[in-house]
């Protein structure tokens, strides 16, 4: 079963066709720049162009950089504040002609890791997926079930958001070595562990490629492992979410009546 997955980012909007039974890309990724200011109608127009590129007509899933509840955005990270209160699913459906399902981008990446990547063997307990990039995204799974929109990057640590202290963007801005960055990230992990007691931390985002550079500097009770899906996680998770959500919708409606 092939479903189109989209990843809406602050700098680019990406799409790819995904085999949702294997978690593999069955097309090349296609990317267009995110419009300046990233306002709703402008982003929707680019989303329409990405979908048109694939000539796609089915349901689609999109990972979106915001708290998303039943398709509606309740925050705005790296996008225009006018998204708050906007029904993103409805907007994308109108722009593409495809039934659209939208979820938080870190939740999308986490779904991919839990089904096809580093988290697939952890069916019980608490798994915390952290995406370390421009900010710190998070996805929490309890006995394999997603607890959505956790946004751990905005938990305050000594008066600052965690992502201001230990994102990859902060590392680059401060020109820290991996060891210097790990000291800040350790404080973040220790705070998360104190609050949520996960069994496993999965480290995703851009820093996952360099996991061996800093893993020795981190100490937690929980196991710490690198993500496996890398930059395709958001696309895969979004497609899987759309497939599952559409199947649930059809199931809730029940079988079609016949004369």
N, C-alpha and C positions, 0 to 999 in steps of 0.2 A: 504494500500500500504506500503510495507516494503522496506526500503532503508538503506544501510550500511553507518553509520556516523563514521568518524575518527577524533581524536583530536591529533594533532602532538605537543608534548610538549618538553621542554628542557631535561626532565628526563624520560619521558615515552610516548609511542605511544599507544593510546587506541582506541578501536572500539566496536560498538554495533549495532545490528539491531534495527531500529526505525520505529514505525508506524507513518508515516508523517501526518496522519489525526488526531491523538490524541496527538502526542508528547511524547508517552510512549516508553520505551525500551521493546522490545519483545524478548530479549536475555540477558544473562549476559554480562557484560562488559569484554573484554579481553584486557590485557595490556602486552606489551613487553618493555624492557628498550630501550631508545633512544641510539643509538650507540655513543661511545665516539667521540667527535668533531662534530658529526652530519653532516657529509658531504653528498651531494646529493645521490650518489649511495648507500651508506650504509643505509641511512634512507629509500630509496625506497625499498631496500631488506627487511627491517623489515616491511614496509607497506605491501609488498607482502605476508609475513608470517601471518600478522594479517588477511588479506582478505582470505587467504587459510584456516585459522582456522575456518572460518564461511562457507566455501564451497560456497562462494557468487559469483554470475555471473552477477548481474545487474549494474546499475550506482551507483557510490559512491560519497560521499562528504567528504571533509577534511578541518578542521580548521587548519590554518598554522600561525606560529608566525612571520609574516612579512607583509609588504605592498604587496598586491597581486592585479595585474591589468590584467584582461583577462587571468588569470592562471599563469602569470609570476611574480616572486618575485622581488621586488625592494628594499628590505631591508633585514636585517638578525638579528633577536633578539633571543638570546640564541641558535643560530644555526651557522654553519660555513659560513663565508663571501662568499664562492664560490656559495652560493645559489643565490646571486644577479645577475639578468638577466636570471636565469634558468626558463624554462617553467615547472613549478611544475606539472600542470595538465597532460601534455604530459608524463612526467617522471613517474608519478603514474599510468597512463593508461598503459604504456608499462610494468611496473613491475607487474601489477595485471591482465591485460587482461580485465579490466573494464573501461568503460568511466568514467573519473574522473573530478570532479568539485572542485576547491580549492578556498577558500576565507580566509581573515584575521580571526584569531581565536576569537578575541573580537567581530567582526561582526557576527560570527557564534553564539556566546553566546547571543548576542543581538537579533538576529532573533528568537531564541527560546523563550526568555523572552517576546518579542512583540507578538508572536502568541499564546503561551501557558502559560506564566507566569505573572509576575508582570506588564508587559506593555500592556497586551491584551485589557485593557479598554481605552487606550490612542490612539485614532485613529486620533486625530487632535493636532496640535502644535508640539513642539520640545521635544523629549525625549532623554536624555543622559544616556546611559548605561556605567558604569565604572566597570571594573574587576580589583580588587585590590588583587595582589598576589606578584609574583616575581617582577613585574613591575606594571604599571597602563595601562590597555588596555581600549579602548573606542569604542563605537558604537553610532552613531547619527541617529535618525529617525525623519524625517520631514513629518508630516501628515501620519505617518505609513510607509514611504518609507525610506530605508536605504541610507545614504550618506556614502560611504565606505572609509575605510583606513584613519580614522581621526588621530589616534596615538597621542592622547592628553597627554599621559605620557611623551612625549618628548618636550612638551612646557617648555621653560625655566622660572623658577621663581627664581629671585635673583641669576642668574648665574648658576643654576643647573637644570637638568631635573626634572620635577615634580615627577617622580617616584623615583628619588634618595632621595627626601625629604619625601615622604609620602606613599611609597608602604608598603605592609605587610612585605616584606623582610627587609626594613629599620627599621620597628617597632621591629622585632625580633633581628636584628643586634644591635640596640641601647638599647634593653631591656626596651622599653617604656611601661608604663601602657596604657590602652585604652584612658584615658583622655589626656595623654601626646601626644599620636599619633594623637588624634583628633584635637589638636591644630595645628599640621602641615598639616593635611588633610583639615582643615578648610581654610587655606591659598590657597590650591590647588582649592578647590571648589569655593572660592570667585573669583579666577582668571578665572576659566572656566565660571562662571556665568557672569562676566563682558564682556567676549569675545563673548559668544554664547547665552546668555539669554534663557536657556532651561526652559520649564514648569515643568519638572520632572527630577530628578536624580534617576536612579536605581543603587544601589550598589551591585555588584556581586563579584565573586571571593571568596577566602577563608575567607575574613573578613565578608562576608554576614551572616555567621553563628552566628556571635557575634554582630550583628547590635544593639541589645538592650543594649549592654555594652557601646556604644559610641554615640548613636543617640542624646541624650540630650545635647551633647557638640557641635553640629553642628547647624549653623544658615545660612539659605539661603532663598531668596524669593521663589525659586522653591521648590516644594514638594520633600522630600527625602524618598525613600522607599527601602526595601531590595529586592534583587532578590529572586525568588522562585524555579528556576530550579536547583540551586546548581551545583554540579560537573557533571551533565549530560547535561548542557546547550549547551556546545560546540558540543557534539555528535549529539544532536537533531537538532541544527541549521544547522550544516553541511549537515545532511541528507535532511532537508527541502530545503536547497539551491540547492542541487543536483537535487532533484525532480522537483523543479520549473524551474531550468535552462534547464533541459532536455526537459520538456514540452514546454518551449518557443522555443527551437531549433526545435522540431518536428513541432510546429505551423508555424515557419518561413519557413520551407521546404514545407509546404502545404501537401495536401493529395497525397498519392501514385497514380501514373498514372496506369490505367488499359487498357488492349487492348480492 
